[in-house]
Amino acid sequence: MVSDSEVPRTYTFDFLQDCAKPKLFVSGARDQFGPRAKLEALVAAMPEPKKLVLIDGADHFFEGRLRELRETIETWVKEQLKS
């Protein structure tokens, strides 16, 4: 018997296929729940503009790397506001 909490989650991002807005994807390089190859394939399939940032040493929750996560997002937002 499998409880609801043990059922793997599956997400689709089909809603982004027609999105022409800038997209930022940020993941920990050691994300135990989001395999890098799958994330790279997902981002590759998305329309431009897009950016993928992998934060070295970060896990799924960015433990110990929240500063890098914040700086990544802040820098990207500032770049978008300039354009």
C-alpha positions in Angstrom: 0.0 0.0 0.0 1.3 3.4 -1.0 0.3 6.5 0.9 -0.3 9.8 -0.8 2.9 11.1 0.6 4.9 8.3 -1.1 3.5 8.9 -4.6 6.1 10.6 -6.7 5.1 14.1 -7.9 5.1 14.8 -11.6 5.0 18.3 -12.9 4.5 19.5 -16.4 5.6 22.9 -17.5 3.5 22.9 -20.8 2.1 26.4 -19.8 5.6 27.8 -20.5 5.8 26.6 -24.0 4.0 29.7 -25.3 5.6 32.1 -22.8 7.6 34.9 -24.5 8.5 36.5 -21.2 12.0 36.2 -19.7 12.3 33.0 -17.6 14.9 32.3 -14.9 15.5 28.7 -13.8 17.6 28.3 -10.7 18.6 24.9 -9.2 21.1 23.6 -6.8 23.9 21.6 -8.6 23.3 18.9 -6.0 19.5 19.0 -6.1 18.4 15.5 -5.0 14.8 16.0 -6.3 15.5 17.6 -9.7 18.0 15.7 -11.8 20.3 18.1 -13.7 19.8 16.3 -17.1 16.0 16.6 -16.8 16.2 20.3 -15.9 18.6 21.0 -18.7 16.3 19.2 -21.2 13.3 21.1 -19.8 15.0 24.5 -20.2 16.3 23.6 -23.6 12.7 23.0 -24.7 11.5 26.4 -23.5 11.3 29.4 -25.8 13.7 32.3 -25.4 14.4 34.4 -23.5 15.5 32.0 -20.8 18.4 31.5 -18.4 19.5 28.5 -16.3 21.7 28.9 -13.3 23.1 26.0 -11.3 24.4 27.0 -7.9 27.5 25.0 -7.0 27.2 23.0 -3.8 23.5 23.7 -3.3 20.9 21.1 -2.7 17.2 21.3 -3.4 16.6 23.7 -0.5 19.8 25.7 -1.1 20.9 25.0 2.4 24.0 27.1 3.1 23.6 28.7 -0.3 20.7 31.1 0.2 22.9 34.1 -0.3 23.9 32.8 -3.8 20.3 32.1 -4.6 19.2 35.6 -3.6 22.1 37.2 -5.5 21.3 35.2 -8.6 17.7 36.3 -8.6 18.5 39.9 -7.8 21.0 40.2 -10.6 18.7 38.6 -13.1 15.8 40.9 -12.1 18.0 44.0 -12.4 19.1 42.9 -15.9 15.5 42.4 -16.9 14.5 45.9 -15.6 17.3 47.5 -17.7 16.1 46.0 -20.9 
